[in-house]
Amino acid sequence: MSATAERTQVVPDFTEVERAVINRLQTGLPLVQSPYAAVADELGITEQTLLATLQDLLERRILTRFGPMFHAGEMGGGLTLAAMRIPEQDFDRVTEQVNAFDEVAHNYRREHELNMWFVLATETPGGILATIAQIEAITGYPVYNMPKEEEFHVNLHFAV
């Protein structure tokens, strides 16, 4: 959900195949030569059906992103959580400006004094400070940098 998304959302009626695909893909792909074929086999559907279902869910914006999760820090890059305090009258404008950066992901509105939160991932650790400086220059608002001190793996899964 982006920072500008509506607060109330209707949960769609999923088909059995959609439900199975969403639930299964939240736990990752197997590290095999043909991961989609392996998952399709697990679900008792064809690889073509799996891929078509995934593409349809993306096109309908039921899923907004499907792709690998990289540990930027372990790959030599930079990763941080960032927050901003944005007045309501500027929120939509700043959201568009912040989301225009390729380095920004997971931008969310929060009911808090710091009401915009997002993740920055850069190719190098120094890229974090450079990107923050660019965001501040473009938006006119300070960015609060909150790099992780310790990592916890929660294994969050939303069954549908």
Secondary structure as the mmCIF struct_conf table of DSSP 4:
data_model
#
loop_
_struct_conf.conf_type_id
_struct_conf.id
_struct_conf.beg_label_comp_id
_struct_conf.beg_label_asym_id
_struct_conf.beg_label_seq_id
_struct_conf.end_label_comp_id
_struct_conf.end_label_asym_id
_struct_conf.end_label_seq_id
TURN_TY1_P TURN_TY1_P1 ALA A 3 THR A 4
BEND BEND1 ALA A 5 ALA A 5
BEND BEND2 ARG A 7 ARG A 7
HELX_LH_PP_P HELX_LH_PP_P1 VAL A 10 PRO A 12
HELX_RH_AL_P HELX_RH_AL_P1 GLU A 16 LEU A 25
TURN_TY1_P TURN_TY1_P2 GLN A 26 THR A 27
BEND BEND3 LEU A 31 SER A 34
HELX_RH_AL_P HELX_RH_AL_P2 PRO A 35 LEU A 43
TURN_TY1_P TURN_TY1_P3 GLY A 44 GLY A 44
BEND BEND4 ILE A 45 ILE A 45
HELX_RH_AL_P HELX_RH_AL_P3 GLU A 47 GLU A 59
TURN_TY1_P TURN_TY1_P4 ARG A 60 ARG A 61
BEND BEND5 ILE A 62 THR A 64
HELX_RH_3T_P HELX_RH_3T_P1 ALA A 72 MET A 75
TURN_TY1_P TURN_TY1_P5 GLY A 76 GLY A 76
STRN STRN1 GLY A 78 MET A 84
HELX_RH_AL_P HELX_RH_AL_P4 GLU A 88 ASN A 99
TURN_TY1_P TURN_TY1_P6 ALA A 100 ALA A 100
BEND BEND6 PHE A 101 PHE A 101
TURN_TY1_P TURN_TY1_P7 ASP A 102 GLU A 103
STRN STRN2 VAL A 104 ARG A 109
BEND BEND7 GLU A 111 LEU A 114
STRN STRN3 MET A 116 THR A 122
BEND BEND8 GLU A 123 THR A 124
TURN_TY1_P TURN_TY1_P8 PRO A 125 PRO A 125
HELX_RH_AL_P HELX_RH_AL_P5 GLY A 126 THR A 139
BEND BEND9 GLY A 140 TYR A 141
STRN STRN4 VAL A 143 MET A 146
BEND BEND10 GLU A 149 GLU A 150
#
